[in-house]
Amino acid sequence: MCEVLTPGGNWSSYPPHKHDEHTDVERELEEIYHFDIRGGGPDSTRDGFGLQRVYSSGKDIDVCAEVRSGDTVLVPWGYHGPSVAAPGHDMYYLNVMGGPAEDARWLMTDDPHHTWQRQAWEGDDIDPRVPFTALNEEN
């Protein structure tokens, strides 16, 4: 399990990656994303939304789903990402993963078309807007 916070107008779960095979560098894990989207607008009450992308890594799948608070997306296989928070609507999601591997290791493989992005981030600072807390609301 892990929790992810994505500031409005930004992407997370990127670059797209997969974990649908048992290999030396990957473990077979199904994944569930459960979303909560912060309200926006001048009074923070406007319903927010985001997007979740899942696409083929060999087995056929092609999903680009609009997600709102309370929505859950199952990723049985395939590359997934990004998770996109609409501008003005911060996104939270809980990931739960499980699979048959006895070693319970989380190993994944980036989509080779996008893996260069991970290397480009080396040495970058963490976004100062994260975490979203009452003490950090001005950011």
N, C-alpha and C positions, 0 to 999 in steps of 0.2 A: 504494500500500500504506500502511496505517496500523495501529497497535496501539492497543487500547483496554483500559483497566483499570477494572473496575466493582466497588466494594466490595460485599460481601454485603448483601442486603436493599435494593439500590438498582437504578436503571434507568440505561441509557445508550442511545445512538442515538435520542435523543428531543429535540425532538418528531419524530413520524414524518415522513419525507421521502421524496422519490422523485427519480430521475434516469433516466427512461425515454423522454425526448423530446429532440430537438435543437432548442433555442430560444435566444433571447438570454439567458435566465436559467437554463438547464438544459442538461445534456449527457446523451446516451444512454450509460449505463454499466451493465453487468451487475456484480453484486457477489457475492463469496463471503465468508462468515463462517466462520472455523475457531476452535473453542472449546477452552479449557483451563479447568477449574473446580477451584479449590483444595478439598481435603478439609476437612471440618469435624468438629465434636464435640470432646470433651475431649482426644483424642489426635490430632486433625487427620487422621484416616484415613477418616472416613465419606464415602462418595461424594456429591459435590455435583451440583447440576443448575441449570439456568436455563431461560428461555423466550425464544423469538424469534418476533416477530409480523411477518407480511407480508400486505398486503391490497390490494384493487383500487384502481387509479387510472384505470380505464377498461377495461383488459383484465382479465378475470376471474381472480382469485387470492385465496385465503383460507387462510392457514396460521398456526397457533399451535403451534409445535413445542417439545417438551421437548428441551433440549440437555445433553449431558454431555461430559466431556473426550474429545477426539478427534473429536467430531461436526463436520460441515460443513453449512452451509445455503447454498443457492444462491438469490439474489434476481435473477431474470431481468427483472422489472419490478414496478411497484406501490410503494405506500407501505410502508416498513418501519421498524420500531421500535415499541415499545421492545425492547431486549435487557435481560432481567431476571435478576439474580443472586439466587438463593434466599438467605434470611437465613443467615448463618454460612458462606457459600461464596463467596469472592471469585471474580470471573470475569475471564478474559483472553480477548480474541479478536483475531485477525489478519484485517483486511479486505483483500481484493484486488479491485480494480475495473479494468475494461477495456471499451473500446467503440470505435466506428468514427470518432469525431471526430478530425480531424487536429491540432487545437490541444491535445488532451490536458488540457483544463481540467476540474476537478471543480466542477461547478455543479449545485445541487439546489434543489428546491422543497419547502417544508414543506406538510404537510396543512393547508389553511386553517382547519380546526377547532381546530388546536393551535398555530399559529404564534405566538400571543400569548405563549406560554411563553418563547420565545427572547428576546423583548424584556424579560420580567420578570427575566431573569438578568443583564442589563447591570450591570456594576459589582460583581457577586458575586465573592468570593474563590474560588480553586481549593480543592476539598475537601482538607483536610490529610492525609487517608489515602492520597492518591495522590502519588507512585508507591508501589507495594508493593515495598519493598526490605528487605534484611536490616537496614539501618540504621534503618528505619522500622517494624519489626515491632510495637513497642509500641502503635501507633495502630490 
